[in-house]
Amino acid sequence: MAGRRRGLGAQLLPTSSPRCATGCLAMFPTEQYELLDFGHGRKLERFADVLLDRPAPAATGIATGGPALWNRADARFSRSAGADGRWTDRGHPPPRWTVRHGAVVLELNRTGSGAIGVYPEQAENWDWIERQLRGAQHRLKVLNLFAYTGGSTLTAAAAGAEVVHVDASRSAVAWARRSAALSGLATAPIRWIVEDSRTFAEREIRRGNQYDAIILDPPSYGHGPQTEAWKIDQHLYGLLRACGQLTSSRRAFILLTCHSPDIGPTDLAAMLADTIFGHSHADVRAKRLVLQTRDGRRLDSGVAARWPS
């Protein structure tokens, strides 16, 4: 969807889950990405060598860990009620730069919405996608809906999949193609589609097309290129049923990510199991996605439901 909006619900979580040797969750290498601090409705992150201070509703009502650190930010994004956001440069951040995750190189760019082209909590999902594909006995055909700037698409392609990348934003698809070139995947078997995800899925059903796997990361609300409306509470269930039809003959894996505050892990797992498999006892696992600082403070950043678990 163009005009995609992430959900706002998230909260501070306990620190009891497994950690990597550096004390952070195993996602990006720390030289590529690090959550430095969060609190008072904001988060301070380092992407490669660039420090960004951005809004984080998940951090509302939480104290920051070290206020002095925030003065080192290269740029700060702020938004007033009813107004467009703006970046304030404090250092000399580059107009574009990159981070790497495994074989994938992602172009970053500060946008007027505060997004920069990557949601780092997705790195855990990318690792999972790669594991599913590395064990495949043949090249899998993967459909990526609401594919944005292509982190999941490029991860799947780098692992040997044939991918159909669908997003309603022409600029996001162009961005993903630039990252594909940076990753050495310009000639990989990827179809780039600028279209509303629901419209595309329904058309594929009519064409009788089938996929081995589907990845989808729907926004809470948004609109397609032809002003198609998307509201996750109204439209997700139907889209998941369509995904079930599109994988009915040769299903290898399904990955659904959600950032809406009213949908938790239990709800998302039940929804995926019911729509894809027709019952709530399928082998679906849902978990919270988190970002974690070096000292173990964890920021909830959405929910992922996966099959098989």
C-alpha positions in Angstrom: 0.0 0.0 0.0 1.1 3.5 -0.6 0.7 5.8 2.4 1.4 2.8 4.7 1.2 3.4 8.4 2.7 1.3 11.1 0.7 0.5 14.2 1.6 2.4 17.4 1.1 -0.1 20.1 4.2 -1.5 21.8 5.8 -1.5 25.2 8.8 -2.1 27.3 9.4 -5.9 27.7 11.3 -8.0 30.3 14.8 -9.1 29.5 14.5 -12.9 30.0 14.9 -14.1 26.4 18.2 -15.5 25.0 20.8 -13.0 24.0 23.8 -13.0 21.7 27.3 -12.6 23.1 27.2 -8.8 23.0 24.0 -8.7 25.0 21.7 -7.8 22.1 19.2 -9.9 20.2 20.9 -11.7 17.3 19.7 -9.7 14.3 21.9 -7.1 12.6 25.7 -7.2 13.3 26.3 -4.4 15.7 28.5 -2.5 13.3 25.5 -2.3 10.9 22.7 -1.4 13.4 22.3 -0.7 17.1 19.5 0.6 19.2 21.4 2.9 21.5 18.6 4.2 23.8 14.9 4.9 23.9 12.4 6.7 26.1 10.0 9.7 26.3 8.4 8.6 23.0 11.6 8.5 21.0 14.4 6.1 20.0 18.1 6.7 19.3 19.5 4.3 16.7 22.8 3.9 14.8 22.6 2.7 11.2 26.2 2.0 10.1 27.9 5.3 11.2 24.7 7.5 11.2 22.9 8.2 14.5 19.2 9.0 14.2 16.8 10.3 16.8 13.2 9.5 15.7 9.7 9.2 17.3 8.8 5.8 18.9 5.3 5.7 20.4 6.4 2.4 22.0 8.7 4.3 24.2 6.1 6.7 25.6 6.2 6.9 29.4 9.6 5.3 29.6 12.7 7.1 30.9 15.8 7.2 28.7 18.9 5.4 29.8 21.4 8.1 29.1 20.3 11.6 28.1 23.8 12.8 27.1 24.0 10.2 24.3 21.2 11.8 22.4 23.3 15.0 21.7 25.4 12.9 19.4 22.5 12.3 16.9 23.3 13.3 13.3 19.7 14.1 12.6 16.4 14.3 14.5 12.9 13.8 13.0 9.9 15.5 14.6 6.3 15.8 13.7 3.7 18.2 15.0 0.0 17.3 15.1 -1.6 17.9 11.8 1.7 18.8 10.1 4.3 17.1 8.0 7.4 15.9 9.7 10.8 17.4 9.3 14.4 16.4 9.8 16.8 18.6 11.7 20.4 17.9 10.9 22.8 18.2 13.8 25.8 16.7 12.1 26.5 15.9 8.4 24.4 12.8 7.6 24.8 11.5 4.0 21.8 11.8 1.7 22.0 8.1 1.1 23.9 5.3 2.8 23.7 1.5 3.3 23.6 -1.2 5.8 24.3 -4.9 5.2 22.4 -8.0 6.5 24.0 -11.2 5.4 24.3 -11.1 1.6 21.8 -8.2 1.3 22.8 -4.5 1.1 20.0 -2.1 1.8 20.0 1.5 0.7 18.9 4.0 3.4 17.4 7.4 2.8 15.7 9.8 5.2 12.1 10.3 4.0 9.4 12.9 4.9 7.6 10.4 7.0 10.6 9.6 9.2 11.1 6.2 7.7 14.5 5.4 6.2 13.8 2.3 4.2 14.4 -0.5 6.7 12.7 -1.7 9.9 15.5 -3.4 11.8 13.3 -5.7 13.8 12.6 -7.5 10.5 16.1 -8.9 10.5 15.0 -11.7 12.7 12.4 -12.6 10.1 15.0 -12.5 7.3 17.1 -15.0 9.2 14.1 -17.3 9.4 13.3 -16.9 5.7 16.8 -17.8 4.8 16.6 -21.0 7.0 13.4 -22.1 5.3 14.8 -21.6 1.8 18.2 -23.1 2.5 16.6 -26.5 3.3 14.4 -26.5 0.1 14.9 -29.3 -2.4 14.0 -27.1 -5.3 13.7 -23.4 -6.1 10.7 -22.0 -4.3 8.4 -19.4 -5.7 7.7 -16.7 -3.1 5.1 -14.0 -3.1 6.0 -10.9 -1.0 3.0 -8.6 -0.4 3.3 -5.1 1.0 7.0 -5.7 0.2 8.1 -2.1 0.7 11.9 -1.6 0.1 12.6 -5.3 -0.3 14.5 -6.6 2.7 12.5 -9.9 2.6 12.5 -10.0 -1.2 16.3 -9.7 -1.4 16.8 -12.2 1.4 14.7 -14.8 -0.3 16.3 -14.1 -3.7 19.8 -14.4 -2.2 18.8 -17.7 -0.8 17.8 -19.0 -4.2 14.1 -18.3 -4.4 12.1 -16.9 -7.3 10.3 -13.9 -5.9 7.3 -11.8 -6.9 7.6 -8.4 -5.1 4.3 -6.4 -4.8 3.9 -3.0 -3.3 1.6 -0.1 -4.1 4.3 2.5 -3.9 6.2 3.0 -7.1 9.0 4.8 -5.3 9.3 1.9 -2.8 9.6 -0.6 -5.6 12.3 1.6 -7.3 14.1 1.8 -4.0 14.0 -2.0 -3.6 15.4 -2.4 -7.1 18.4 -0.1 -6.2 19.1 -2.3 -3.2 18.9 -5.4 -5.4 21.6 -3.9 -7.6 23.7 -3.0 -4.6 23.3 -6.6 -3.4 24.4 -8.1 -6.7 20.8 -9.3 -7.4 19.9 -7.1 -10.3 19.5 -10.1 -12.5 18.0 -12.4 -9.9 14.5 -13.9 -10.7 12.5 -11.1 -9.1 9.3 -9.7 -10.6 8.7 -6.1 -9.5 5.0 -5.3 -9.3 3.5 -1.9 -8.5 0.0 -2.8 -7.4 -2.4 -3.0 -4.5 -1.7 -6.3 -2.7 -5.3 -7.4 -2.3 -6.0 -6.7 -6.0 -2.9 -8.6 -7.1 -3.7 -11.6 -4.9 -7.3 -11.8 -6.2 -6.0 -11.6 -9.8 -3.5 -14.4 -9.2 -6.3 -16.6 -7.8 -8.4 -16.0 -11.0 -5.3 -16.9 -13.1 -4.8 -20.1 -11.2 -1.3 -19.3 -10.1 0.3 -21.0 -7.1 3.1 -20.1 -4.7 5.3 -22.1 -2.4 5.5 -19.4 0.2 4.0 -16.0 1.0 5.4 -13.2 3.1 3.3 -10.2 4.0 3.8 -7.2 6.2 0.6 -5.2 6.0 0.3 -1.7 7.5 -2.5 -0.7 9.9 -4.0 1.4 7.2 -3.1 2.8 3.8 -4.2 3.1 0.2 -3.3 1.6 -3.1 -2.2 3.3 -6.3 -5.9 3.5 -7.5 -7.0 4.9 -4.0 -7.9 1.3 -2.9 -8.5 1.5 0.9 -6.7 -0.8 3.3 -7.7 -1.2 6.9 -6.1 -4.1 8.7 -9.1 -4.8 10.9 -11.4 -5.0 7.9 -9.3 -6.5 5.2 -6.5 -8.8 6.7 -8.8 -11.8 7.2 -9.9 -11.9 3.6 -6.4 -11.4 2.3 -5.1 -14.3 4.4 -7.9 -16.5 3.0 -6.6 -15.5 -0.5 -3.1 -16.5 0.6 -4.4 -19.9 1.6 -5.8 -20.4 -1.9 -2.6 -19.2 -3.5 -0.6 -21.8 -1.6 -3.1 -24.7 -1.4 -1.1 -27.1 -3.7 2.5 -26.7 -2.5 2.8 -24.7 0.7 6.4 -24.4 2.2 6.1 -21.5 4.6 4.0 -18.4 5.5 5.3 -15.3 7.3 2.9 -12.6 8.6 4.1 -9.5 10.4 1.8 -7.1 12.2 2.3 -3.7 13.8 -1.2 -2.9 14.9 -1.7 -2.3 18.7 -4.9 -4.3 18.9 -3.4 -7.5 17.5 -1.2 -9.6 19.8 0.7 -12.8 19.2 -2.2 -15.1 20.2 -4.6 -13.3 18.0 -2.3 -13.3 15.0 -1.4 -17.0 15.3 -5.1 -17.9 15.5 -6.0 -15.8 12.6 -3.2 -17.3 10.4 -4.0 -20.8 11.4 -7.8 -20.4 10.8 -7.5 -18.7 7.4 -4.7 -20.8 5.9 -5.5 -24.2 7.5 -9.1 -23.9 8.5 -8.5 -24.6 12.2 -6.7 -23.1 15.1 -4.4 -26.1 15.9 -2.0 -25.7 13.0 1.7 -25.5 13.7 1.7 -21.7 13.7 4.0 -19.8 16.1 3.6 -16.1 16.8 6.1 -14.0 18.8 6.8 -10.4 19.5 9.6 -8.7 17.5 11.8 -6.6 19.7 14.8 -4.2 19.5 17.2 -4.4 22.3 19.9 -2.2 23.7 23.3 -3.5 24.8 22.2 -3.2 28.5 19.2 -5.5 27.8 16.4 -2.9 27.6 13.9 -4.2 25.1 11.4 -2.3 22.9 8.4 -4.1 21.4 8.3 -3.6 17.7 5.4 -5.7 16.4 4.4 -9.3 16.1 5.4 -12.0 13.6 3.4 -15.2 13.0 5.2 -18.1 11.2 4.4 -21.4 9.7 6.0 -23.9 10.1 7.1 -22.9 13.6 
